[in-house]
Amino acid sequence: MRKGYLISIIVLFLCLLLNVAGSAEIPDVDLSTFSLEELTRIKTDITSERKNHHEINSGIKDKMLKTGKQAAEQYFAEKGFKVSWPWLDWDYKLVREYDLFTLTTFLNYEDENKKNHKVDVYAELYYDGNDCAVYRLMLDKEEVFISDYSLPDNLLIDIDSITVNEITGINLSLLNADELKDFEETVQKEIDATHTPRNSDKVNEAVKKAVEAHFTDLGVSVNWPWFDYNYTCDWDCYTENTRITYELDGTRHKDEPVYAEVFPDSGEYRVFYLTVGDQIIFDERNEAADANALFFLRKHCQARLHCHREGSHG
């Protein structure tokens, strides 16, 4: 096969296949409009895409190294030379982009005049899930082998395994490993900036005050746990999950779950929605006026509607 022709086929095949799913440009998405739950789902999809098409487990790595080494050894064996390989793991660089792998390392050999030579090795390999094969081998930047095998349809990516994030519409399978890493870091920065609890003490104080006011009216005192206070935060709007123990009408209620939604209100935190066990203590979300609270409520309403639709289809 003509030199470089195979690589052109690979590139063309990838472009044609990925054009089925969309543009290769990363959309400029305003992450500030997404809730913690949505951002977490984006990160989950990124992790899945990286694992499916970019991570290299030890089993695959061993097969790739063995196949690449054998190809180079065969080339030198035909010339009557025996080669040796580096001992250290970091002297072998293996990179995966979908099902195409590149191996970069070096070897040593001694010629007929007992002169030592160090040779840079570069190989391109394909792994189909069971076997791997060398498609290209270069020694000191000189191409010594290129395969004339027909390319399997899923050489670079199986179209059924494309990951399109439903929330952003981004086809994550169009991104290489570095782009996925950068995108994940951007998502994490947004989580750190606007979805990380920082006022949990104030929120917990507001929740305890609301719960105790309700039970005081019933003539009941409650006991709080020493720990197990869990918070989520979206744009300074909080949810809190915890538990209480109390006795009512001769019945002891142990570890009853408490759920509260707490929004900014006139410079303070106010509980707008509160449940204990299966009972809704109060729901004052229609009184929320803070812009962040309204945005929070709209997002959570959309999430509940989404879950309802998924459940209906299930």
C-alpha positions as CSV (number, residue, x, y, z in Angstrom):
1,M,0.0,0.0,0.0
2,R,1.3,3.5,-0.9
3,K,3.1,5.3,2.0
4,G,0.7,7.3,4.2
5,Y,-2.4,6.0,2.4
6,L,-3.6,4.0,5.4
7,I,-3.3,7.0,7.7
8,S,-5.3,9.1,5.3
9,I,-8.0,6.4,5.3
10,I,-8.0,6.4,9.1
11,V,-8.5,10.2,9.3
12,L,-11.1,10.2,6.6
13,F,-13.0,7.3,8.3
14,L,-13.0,9.2,11.6
15,C,-14.3,12.4,10.0
16,L,-17.0,10.7,8.2
17,L,-18.1,8.7,11.2
18,L,-18.1,11.6,13.6
19,N,-20.0,13.9,11.2
20,V,-22.9,11.6,11.8
21,A,-23.1,12.9,15.3
22,G,-22.2,16.6,14.9
23,S,-19.6,19.2,14.6
24,A,-16.1,18.7,16.1
25,E,-16.2,22.2,17.7
26,I,-16.9,22.3,21.4
27,P,-20.1,24.5,21.9
28,D,-19.7,27.5,24.1
29,V,-22.0,26.4,26.9
30,D,-22.9,28.7,29.9
31,L,-22.3,26.3,32.7
32,S,-23.6,28.8,35.3
33,T,-27.2,27.9,34.2
34,F,-26.8,24.3,35.3
35,S,-27.6,22.9,38.7
36,L,-25.3,20.7,40.8
37,E,-27.2,17.6,39.7
38,E,-26.8,18.6,36.0
39,L,-23.1,19.4,36.3
40,T,-22.6,16.1,38.1
41,R,-24.3,14.3,35.2
42,I,-22.0,16.1,32.7
43,K,-18.9,14.9,34.7
44,T,-20.3,11.4,34.8
45,D,-20.6,11.3,31.0
46,I,-17.1,12.7,30.6
47,T,-15.8,9.9,32.9
48,S,-17.7,7.3,30.9
49,E,-16.3,8.7,27.6
50,R,-12.8,8.7,28.9
51,K,-13.1,5.2,30.2
52,N,-14.6,3.8,27.0
53,H,-12.3,5.4,24.5
54,H,-9.2,6.8,26.2
55,E,-8.2,4.8,29.3
56,I,-5.6,2.0,29.0
57,N,-5.9,-0.8,31.5
58,S,-3.0,-3.0,32.4
59,G,-4.2,-5.9,30.3
60,I,-4.5,-3.8,27.1
61,K,-1.1,-2.1,27.9
62,D,0.7,-5.5,28.1
63,K,-0.8,-6.6,24.8
64,M,0.2,-3.4,23.1
65,L,3.7,-3.5,24.4
66,K,4.2,-7.1,23.5
67,T,2.8,-6.6,19.9
68,G,4.9,-3.5,19.3
69,K,8.0,-5.1,20.6
70,Q,7.5,-8.2,18.5
71,A,7.2,-6.1,15.3
72,A,10.4,-4.3,16.0
73,E,12.3,-7.4,17.1
74,Q,11.2,-9.2,13.9
75,Y,12.5,-6.3,11.7
76,F,15.9,-6.6,13.4
77,A,15.9,-10.4,13.5
78,E,15.6,-10.4,9.7
79,K,18.9,-8.4,9.7
80,G,20.5,-10.7,12.1
81,F,20.4,-8.5,15.2
82,K,19.0,-9.1,18.6
83,V,17.5,-6.1,20.5
84,S,17.1,-5.1,24.1
85,W,14.5,-2.9,25.7
86,P,14.5,-0.4,28.5
87,W,13.7,-1.7,32.0
88,L,11.8,1.4,33.3
89,D,8.0,1.8,32.7
90,W,8.3,5.5,32.0
91,D,10.4,4.8,29.0
92,Y,7.2,3.4,27.3
93,K,4.6,6.0,26.4
94,L,1.3,4.5,25.3
95,V,-1.5,6.8,24.2
96,R,-5.1,5.8,23.2
97,E,-7.5,7.7,21.0
98,Y,-10.5,5.5,20.6
99,D,-9.3,2.1,19.3
100,L,-6.1,3.5,17.9
101,F,-3.0,3.3,20.1
102,T,0.4,4.9,19.7
103,L,3.5,3.5,21.3
104,T,6.7,5.5,21.8
105,T,9.8,4.0,23.3
106,F,13.4,3.0,22.2
107,L,15.5,-0.1,21.8
108,N,19.2,-1.0,21.8
109,Y,21.1,-3.4,19.6
110,E,24.7,-4.3,18.8
111,D,25.8,-4.4,15.1
112,E,28.2,-6.8,13.5
113,N,31.1,-4.5,14.5
114,K,30.1,-4.7,18.2
115,K,28.9,-1.1,18.0
116,N,25.9,-0.2,20.2
117,H,23.0,1.7,18.7
118,K,19.9,3.3,20.3
119,V,16.9,3.5,18.1
120,D,13.7,5.4,18.7
121,V,10.6,3.3,18.2
122,Y,7.1,4.6,17.2
123,A,4.2,2.3,16.5
124,E,0.5,2.6,15.7
125,L,-1.6,-0.3,16.8
126,Y,-5.2,-1.3,16.7
127,Y,-7.1,-3.2,19.4
128,D,-10.5,-4.9,18.6
129,G,-11.2,-6.0,22.2
130,N,-9.3,-9.3,21.8
131,D,-6.3,-9.0,19.5
132,C,-4.1,-6.1,18.6
133,A,-2.1,-5.5,15.3
134,V,0.5,-3.1,14.2
135,Y,-0.6,-0.7,11.5
136,R,2.6,1.4,11.3
137,L,6.1,1.0,12.6
138,M,8.8,3.7,12.5
139,L,12.4,3.4,13.6
140,D,14.4,6.6,14.0
141,K,11.5,8.4,12.2
142,E,11.9,6.1,9.2
143,E,8.8,4.1,8.2
144,V,9.7,0.4,8.0
145,F,6.3,-1.1,8.0
146,I,2.7,0.0,7.1
147,S,-0.1,-2.5,7.0
148,D,-2.1,-3.4,3.9
149,Y,-4.9,-4.9,5.9
150,S,-8.4,-3.7,5.3
151,L,-9.6,-1.5,8.1
152,P,-12.5,-2.9,10.2
153,D,-15.6,-0.6,10.4
154,N,-15.0,0.3,14.0
155,L,-11.3,1.0,13.9
156,L,-11.5,4.3,15.7
157,I,-14.9,4.3,17.2
158,D,-18.1,2.2,17.4
159,I,-21.0,4.5,16.5
160,D,-23.2,2.8,19.0
161,S,-20.8,3.9,21.8
162,I,-20.9,7.6,21.0
163,T,-21.6,9.6,24.2
164,V,-23.8,12.7,23.7
165,N,-24.4,14.6,26.9
166,E,-28.2,15.1,27.0
167,I,-27.9,18.3,29.1
168,T,-25.5,20.3,27.0
169,G,-26.0,18.5,23.6
170,I,-22.2,18.1,23.4
171,N,-21.0,15.0,21.6
172,L,-18.2,14.0,24.0
173,S,-16.9,11.4,21.6
174,L,-15.7,14.3,19.4
175,L,-13.3,15.4,22.1
176,N,-9.9,13.9,22.5
177,A,-8.4,13.0,25.9
178,D,-6.9,16.4,26.6
179,E,-10.1,18.2,25.6
180,L,-12.2,15.9,27.9
181,K,-9.8,16.7,30.7
182,D,-10.1,20.4,30.1
183,F,-13.8,20.3,29.9
184,E,-14.1,18.3,33.1
185,E,-11.9,20.8,34.9
186,T,-14.1,23.6,33.7
187,V,-17.2,21.9,35.0
188,Q,-15.5,21.3,38.3
189,K,-14.6,25.0,38.6
190,E,-18.2,25.9,38.2
191,I,-19.2,23.4,40.9
192,D,-16.6,24.8,43.2
193,A,-17.7,28.4,42.5
194,T,-21.5,28.2,42.7
195,H,-22.5,24.8,44.0
196,T,-20.3,24.2,47.1
197,P,-21.9,24.6,50.5
198,R,-20.3,27.4,52.5
199,N,-23.0,28.5,54.9
200,S,-24.0,25.1,56.3
201,D,-24.0,26.4,60.0
202,K,-26.4,29.2,59.2
203,V,-28.6,26.8,57.1
204,N,-28.6,24.2,59.9
205,E,-29.5,26.8,62.4
206,A,-32.5,27.9,60.3
207,V,-33.7,24.3,59.8
208,K,-33.4,23.4,63.5
209,K,-35.3,26.6,64.4
210,A,-38.1,25.7,62.0
211,V,-38.4,22.0,63.1
212,E,-38.3,22.8,66.8
213,A,-41.0,25.6,66.3
214,H,-43.3,23.0,64.8
215,F,-42.8,20.4,67.5
216,T,-42.9,22.9,70.3
217,D,-46.4,23.8,69.2
218,L,-47.2,20.1,69.7
219,G,-45.6,20.1,73.1
220,V,-42.8,17.8,71.9
221,S,-39.0,18.1,72.2
222,V,-36.7,16.6,69.6
223,N,-33.2,15.2,69.7
224,W,-30.7,15.9,66.9
225,P,-27.9,13.7,65.7
226,W,-24.2,14.5,66.4
227,F,-23.5,14.1,62.7
228,D,-25.3,13.1,59.4
229,Y,-26.1,16.6,58.2
230,N,-26.0,16.5,54.4
231,Y,-26.2,19.6,52.2
232,T,-26.4,20.5,48.6
233,C,-26.0,24.1,47.3
234,D,-27.1,25.7,44.0
235,W,-26.5,29.4,43.7
236,D,-26.6,29.9,47.5
237,C,-29.9,27.9,47.7
238,Y,-29.6,24.9,50.0
239,T,-31.2,21.6,50.6
240,E,-30.5,19.8,53.9
241,N,-31.1,16.2,54.8
242,T,-30.8,15.0,58.4
243,R,-32.8,13.1,61.0
244,I,-34.4,13.6,64.4
245,T,-35.8,11.5,67.2
246,Y,-38.9,12.4,69.2
247,E,-41.8,10.9,71.1
248,L,-45.4,11.8,70.3
249,D,-48.6,10.4,71.8
250,G,-46.6,7.6,73.5
251,T,-44.9,6.5,70.3
252,R,-41.2,6.9,69.8
253,H,-40.1,8.1,66.4
254,K,-36.4,7.3,65.9
255,D,-34.3,8.7,63.2
256,E,-37.2,10.3,61.3
257,P,-35.8,11.9,58.1
258,V,-35.8,15.7,57.8
259,Y,-35.7,17.4,54.4
260,A,-35.6,21.2,54.0
261,E,-35.1,23.7,51.2
262,V,-33.5,26.9,52.4
263,F,-33.2,30.1,50.4
264,P,-31.7,33.6,51.0
265,D,-34.3,36.0,52.3
266,S,-33.6,39.6,53.3
267,G,-29.9,38.8,54.1
268,E,-30.7,35.7,56.1
269,Y,-31.6,32.1,55.4
270,R,-35.2,31.0,55.6
271,V,-36.7,27.6,55.3
272,F,-39.3,27.6,52.5
273,Y,-40.1,23.9,52.4
274,L,-39.9,21.3,55.2
275,T,-40.8,17.7,55.6
276,V,-40.4,15.3,58.5
277,G,-40.9,11.6,57.6
278,D,-43.8,11.5,55.1
279,Q,-45.4,14.7,56.5
280,I,-45.0,18.1,54.8
281,I,-44.7,20.5,57.7
282,F,-45.0,23.5,55.4
283,D,-44.5,24.6,51.8
284,E,-43.9,28.3,51.3
285,R,-42.0,28.1,48.0
286,N,-44.6,30.2,46.3
287,E,-43.4,33.1,48.5
288,A,-39.8,32.8,47.3
289,A,-38.7,36.1,45.7
290,D,-34.9,35.8,45.6
291,A,-33.7,35.5,41.9
292,N,-31.5,32.5,42.8
293,A,-34.4,30.8,44.7
294,L,-36.7,31.2,41.7
295,F,-34.0,29.8,39.4
296,F,-33.4,26.9,41.8
297,L,-37.1,26.1,41.9
298,R,-37.4,26.2,38.2
299,K,-34.5,23.8,37.7
300,H,-35.8,21.4,40.3
301,C,-39.2,21.5,38.7
302,Q,-37.6,20.6,35.4
303,A,-35.6,17.8,37.1
304,R,-38.8,16.3,38.6
305,L,-40.6,16.5,35.3
306,H,-37.7,14.8,33.6
307,C,-37.6,12.0,36.1
308,H,-41.4,11.6,35.8
309,R,-41.2,11.3,32.0
310,E,-38.3,8.7,32.3
311,G,-40.4,6.7,34.8
312,S,-43.4,6.8,32.4
313,H,-41.3,5.4,29.6
314,G,-39.8,2.8,31.8
